[in-house]
């Protein structure tokens, strides 16, 4: 830790905010810090204060450089919502692809080598809405770097990135650190501690519990995170208790999904082609592949959220899409969590309303729920350790809390088919492991059939009976 008289990039003394208290923290110009903290540890509030997004705090000292760049889930959501406001699809004879990626960057021609390192050169003329969630995350990071910031704050920078992109990011950040860029990374999983960081700190119970040079505190930092109890406390007994009798498919077969020579594209951009997929009951399926290869698009086809679901040869629960079936009859048999759903969950509503909306397959709650449905929703909030958030607006919550609520929204109706697109984004290590253990339990008891998209190799569990590999 720096002596108070030394030059520092960032310095905090006696800072107090709701859910956070920091007595002393300082980052020197030759130090690259990684701060580690679980959901509810106070690290989310810390990021908001550094980013200038949280103003209700007091501090004896808070010295920040004037040129801070921030990569955060909140910043990415603001870009997405700004793009929605500019959507001209209704005035065009085609889908509006969105603002070209190059327009987000400062002098892209001058940063050609950096853009190439991110494998982004071929995407510069692609519209924002044509990017995958991982590609959009890369663009957000490039946007901050190319404008020449002095301090780059990274909230869970590896979330949503494939293994190659993670390695590319590490090389870029290590190189930029060597060129004098100050880096401050905030992560929720010890596996995401970057190799280029020199110093570590761990948040626990709203305070910094340990901090210091990496070699001195690494074991203590990882132990601090691993020892935090998960919010996710759902058991297979809970799921079985709430489960309704399974519905039969129209032809009484066990087949849930069949896709023959499947294809997808956005405008002239081909995403994938020639894909054959069959999922029977109990065929828990893992989907992997690089950013932008079509994993999320495949799930959108299955869920009916992509218009090409009618053009493809696709059957769900024994019925061909486009044969007169109701999308709502299909969706009531599915539980869905995806980054696309998360981005689009922009309506006003409380934590309880968010969970209960899963019973109605709606983004927001527009039907008055029964007392039985409200009791079920409250039980799920208790299982997530979020009962105290029942009346709080969904949009006021931190990303990890929102993700847990959307998980409950997908699970509340005990669906036949559970579609999970990177469900652990924003979750810390204990909550990730608790969720995966729960999924393993319900998979082994055949209480639902799971289709799971993931970039993380540490999420490849043995209950997955088949794997779809893109790229």
Residue pairs with C-beta under 8 A, 6 or more apart in sequence:
1 24
1 26
1 211
1 212
2 8
2 11
2 26
2 27
2 28
2 31
4 26
6 28
7 28
7 29
8 26
8 27
8 28
8 29
8 63
9 27
9 28
9 29
9 31
9 65
9 150
9 151
9 182
10 25
10 26
10 27
10 50
10 63
10 64
10 65
10 151
10 182
10 184
11 25
11 26
11 27
11 61
11 62
11 63
12 22
12 24
12 25
12 26
12 59
12 61
12 62
12 63
13 23
13 24
13 59
13 60
13 61
13 62
14 22
14 23
14 24
14 59
14 60
14 61
15 21
15 22
15 49
15 57
15 58
15 59
15 60
15 62
16 57
16 58
16 59
17 45
17 49
17 54
17 56
17 57
17 58
18 45
18 56
19 40
19 42
19 45
19 206
20 42
20 45
20 46
20 49
20 57
20 206
20 207
21 42
21 206
21 207
22 46
22 207
22 208
23 207
23 208
25 201
25 208
25 211
27 33
27 182
27 184
27 199
29 182
30 198
31 198
31 199
32 177
32 182
32 183
32 184
32 185
32 196
32 197
32 198
32 199
33 183
33 184
33 185
33 197
33 198
33 199
33 200
33 201
34 185
34 186
34 187
34 193
34 194
34 197
34 199
34 200
34 201
35 43
35 46
35 184
35 185
35 186
35 187
35 200
35 201
35 202
35 203
35 208
36 43
36 186
36 187
36 188
36 190
36 193
36 200
36 201
36 202
36 203
36 221
36 222
36 224
36 225
37 43
37 44
37 46
37 186
37 188
37 202
37 203
37 204
37 225
37 428
38 188
38 203
38 204
38 225
38 228
38 428
38 429
38 430
38 431
39 188
39 231
39 398
39 400
39 401
39 404
39 426
39 427
39 428
39 431
40 231
40 400
40 401
41 203
41 204
41 205
41 206
41 228
41 428
42 203
42 204
42 205
42 206
42 207
43 186
43 188
43 203
44 398
44 399
44 400
45 54
45 206
46 186
46 203
47 70
47 72
47 153
47 155
47 186
48 54
48 74
49 57
49 62
50 64
50 68
50 70
50 153
50 184
51 68
51 70
51 72
51 74
51 75
51 153
52 68
53 74
64 151
65 150
65 151
65 182
66 150
67 148
67 149
67 150
67 151
68 149
68 150
68 151
68 152
68 153
69 144
69 145
69 147
69 149
69 151
69 152
69 153
70 144
70 152
70 153
70 155
71 137
71 140
71 141
71 144
71 152
71 153
71 154
71 155
71 157
72 153
72 155
73 155
73 156
73 159
73 399
73 426
74 399
75 140
76 136
76 137
76 140
77 343
79 104
79 128
79 136
79 140
80 136
80 343
81 346
83 98
83 99
83 128
83 129
86 98
86 99
87 96
87 98
87 129
88 96
89 95
89 96
94 267
95 129
95 266
95 267
96 127
96 129
97 126
97 127
97 128
97 129
97 130
97 266
97 267
98 127
98 128
98 129
98 130
99 127
99 128
100 124
100 125
100 126
100 127
100 128
101 120
101 123
101 124
101 125
101 126
101 127
101 128
101 131
101 139
102 108
102 124
102 125
104 128
104 139
104 140
104 142
104 143
105 111
105 115
105 124
105 139
105 142
105 143
105 146
106 143
106 146
106 147
106 148
107 146
108 115
108 124
108 146
111 142
111 145
111 146
112 121
114 142
114 145
114 146
114 172
115 121
115 124
115 142
117 168
117 171
117 172
118 138
118 141
118 142
118 165
118 168
118 169
118 172
119 164
119 165
119 168
120 135
120 138
120 139
120 142
123 131
123 135
123 139
123 292
126 269
128 136
128 139
129 266
130 266
130 267
130 269
131 139
131 292
132 291
132 292
132 296
133 160
133 296
133 339
133 340
133 343
133 422
134 160
134 161
134 162
134 165
134 291
134 292
134 455
135 291
135 292
137 159
137 160
137 161
138 161
138 165
138 291
141 154
141 157
141 169
144 152
145 152
145 172
145 176
145 181
149 181
150 181
150 182
151 181
151 182
151 183
151 184
152 173
152 176
152 181
152 182
152 183
152 184
153 184
153 185
153 186
154 173
154 183
154 184
154 185
154 186
155 186
156 186
156 187
156 188
156 192
156 425
156 426
157 169
157 173
157 185
157 187
157 192
157 194
158 166
158 169
158 187
158 192
159 425
159 426
160 291
160 339
160 422
160 425
160 455
161 169
161 291
161 455
162 289
162 290
162 291
162 455
163 455
163 457
164 290
165 290
165 291
170 194
170 195
170 196
173 183
173 194
173 196
174 195
174 196
176 183
177 183
177 196
183 196
183 197
185 194
185 197
187 193
187 194
188 400
188 426
188 427
188 428
188 429
189 225
189 428
189 429
189 432
190 221
190 222
190 225
190 226
190 429
191 429
191 458
193 200
193 218
193 221
193 222
197 214
198 213
198 214
199 211
199 212
199 213
199 214
200 210
200 211
200 212
200 213
200 214
200 217
200 218
200 221
201 208
201 210
201 211
201 212
201 217
201 221
202 208
202 209
202 210
202 211
202 217
202 220
202 221
202 224
202 225
203 209
204 224
204 228
209 224
210 217
210 220
210 221
210 224
211 217
225 428
225 429
225 430
226 429
226 430
228 428
228 430
229 430
230 385
230 428
230 430
230 431
230 433
230 434
231 384
231 385
231 386
231 404
231 431
232 383
232 384
232 385
232 404
232 407
232 427
232 431
232 434
232 435
232 438
233 383
233 384
233 385
233 434
234 380
234 383
234 384
234 411
234 434
234 438
235 438
235 441
236 438
236 441
236 442
236 445
236 447
238 379
238 383
239 411
239 414
239 438
239 442
239 447
240 445
240 447
242 376
242 379
242 412
242 414
243 414
243 447
244 413
244 414
246 416
247 333
247 416
249 255
249 256
249 317
249 318
249 319
250 317
250 318
250 319
251 318
252 318
253 318
254 280
254 281
254 282
255 278
255 279
255 280
255 281
255 315
255 318
256 279
256 280
256 281
256 283
256 316
256 317
256 416
256 417
256 449
257 277
257 278
257 279
257 302
257 314
257 315
257 316
257 417
257 451
258 277
258 278
258 279
258 313
258 314
258 315
259 275
259 276
259 277
259 278
259 301
259 302
259 312
259 313
259 314
260 276
260 312
260 313
261 273
261 274
261 275
261 276
261 313
262 272
262 273
262 274
262 275
262 276
262 277
262 298
262 301
262 312
262 313
262 314
263 270
263 271
263 272
263 273
263 274
263 275
263 308
263 312
264 270
264 271
264 272
264 273
264 294
264 297
264 298
264 301
264 306
264 308
264 312
265 271
265 308
271 292
271 293
271 294
271 297
272 293
272 294
272 297
272 298
272 470
275 298
275 468
277 298
277 468
279 285
279 417
279 449
279 451
279 466
280 449
281 416
281 446
281 449
282 446
282 449
282 465
283 449
283 465
283 466
284 443
284 449
284 450
284 451
284 452
284 463
284 464
284 465
284 466
285 450
285 451
285 452
285 464
285 465
285 466
285 467
285 468
286 452
286 454
286 460
286 464
286 466
286 467
286 468
287 295
287 298
287 299
287 451
287 452
287 453
287 454
287 467
287 468
287 470
288 295
288 453
288 454
288 455
288 460
288 467
288 468
288 469
288 470
289 295
289 468
289 469
289 470
289 471
290 470
290 471
291 455
293 470
293 471
294 470
295 421
295 453
295 470
296 338
296 339
296 340
296 421
296 453
297 306
298 468
299 336
299 338
299 419
299 421
299 451
299 453
300 306
300 309
300 338
300 340
301 308
301 309
301 312
301 314
302 309
302 314
302 316
302 417
302 419
302 451
303 331
303 334
303 336
303 338
303 419
304 316
304 321
304 327
304 330
304 331
305 340
309 321
310 321
310 322
312 321
313 320
314 320
314 321
315 321
316 325
316 330
317 330
317 333
317 416
319 325
319 330
328 361
331 361
332 361
332 413
333 415
333 416
333 417
334 415
334 416
334 417
334 418
334 419
335 358
335 409
335 410
335 411
335 412
335 413
335 414
335 415
335 417
335 418
335 419
335 448
336 410
336 419
337 403
337 406
337 407
337 409
337 410
337 419
337 420
337 421
337 423
338 419
338 420
338 421
338 422
339 421
339 422
339 425
340 421
341 363
341 406
342 402
342 403
342 406
342 425
344 363
345 354
345 363
345 364
345 394
345 402
345 406
346 363
346 395
347 363
347 364
348 364
348 393
348 395
349 357
349 364
349 365
349 393
349 394
350 390
350 391
350 392
350 393
350 394
351 381
351 386
351 389
351 390
351 391
351 392
351 394
351 397
351 401
351 405
352 374
352 377
352 378
352 381
352 390
352 391
353 364
353 365
353 394
354 365
354 394
354 405
354 406
354 409
355 377
355 380
355 381
355 405
355 408
355 409
355 412
356 365
356 369
356 373
356 374
356 376
356 377
356 412
357 363
357 364
357 365
357 409
358 408
358 409
358 410
358 411
358 412
358 413
359 369
359 373
359 376
359 412
359 413
360 366
360 367
360 369
369 377
376 412
377 408
377 412
378 387
378 390
380 408
380 411
380 412
381 387
381 389
381 390
381 408
383 408
384 404
384 405
384 407
384 408
386 401
386 404
386 405
389 397
389 401
389 405
394 402
394 405
397 405
398 426
399 425
399 426
400 426
400 427
400 428
400 431
402 426
403 423
403 424
403 425
403 426
403 427
404 427
404 431
407 423
407 435
410 418
410 419
410 420
411 418
414 447
414 448
415 448
416 448
416 449
417 448
417 449
417 451
418 448
418 449
418 450
418 451
419 451
420 439
420 450
420 451
420 452
420 453
421 453
422 453
422 454
422 455
423 435
423 452
424 431
424 432
424 435
424 436
424 454
424 456
424 459
427 435
432 459
436 459
436 461
439 450
439 452
439 461
439 463
440 461
440 462
440 463
442 448
442 450
443 450
443 463
444 463
450 463
450 464
452 459
452 464
454 460
